[in-house]
Amino acid sequence: MTAKNFLITGVSSGLGRAFAVAALEAGHTVAGTVRTSPDAAAFAALHPRRARAHVLDVTDDDAVVALAAAVGPVDVLIANAGYGLEGTFEETPLAALRAQFDVNVFGAVATIQAVLPAMRRRRRGHILAVTSMGGLAGFPGVSGYCGSKYALEGILESLAPEIADFGIHVTAVEPGSFRTDWAGRSMTRVPRTIADYDAVFDPIRDARRNASGRQLGDPARAAAAVLRILDEPAPPRHLVLGSDALRVVRTARDAVDHDLATWEELSRSTDH
């Protein structure tokens, strides 16, 4: 693989860290964003020249634009920064939902918009954004999170054909459950207040906590899969990662297909 310049957001841990480590080991240069100076120092220590750390809040639009200018031409963007929001829809405050979208949607969008002009001028590049199997299938107890990932999926789906003629590829990366800290320190949990939801939600929260650290997915293997598609002439627009994600996404799509078939006559009845 030809050496490339990467920009990866959220490299302090989890999948972002795995993507960055794999890229560095493959000989690429990685500009990685983190939230704190200690995390920046830890990332820069991964390689004396090719690991370039930047402290960034992806919700600061001006800072995102300045970062893109500072790192120079980007061959591969992986918009990875994000976090989970757990809670029933009714109990989740609007402020928490807005904060979720600010990071998971608008943070990714700001980063994509910041690197896109240079990619367009150079007529090449690959934009990847980490969504989730929860961007193609909904789960109870994480409506805000799934909503943010569905929104990002829709933006990527529309973006891809807009920029395809410029030689720029777009891939939505849709991981299943991986052994990261997503269910730990990267999860914001909404306080419970409505007892009616106990029977539905309490087992979900307990199961997620108990599964943390024992998930099926291997972040290093996810990173290898992402690197695998970068030199493909026709990389996928959707890269589902994990056998659990394949199962969940296929089940969700089957449910949509069932509704289309069941209600086809009614759907057609609305035409003039």
PyMOL commands that set and color helices and strands:
alter all, ss='L'
color gray80, all
select helices_A, chain A and resi 14-25+37-44+61-71+94-122+133-135+143-166+195-211+219-229+243-262+264-268
alter helices_A, ss='H'
color red, helices_A
select strands_A, chain A and resi 5-9+29-34+51-55+76-79+84-86+125-130+168-175+187-189+238-241
alter strands_A, ss='S'
color yellow, strands_A
deselect
rebuild
show_as cartoon
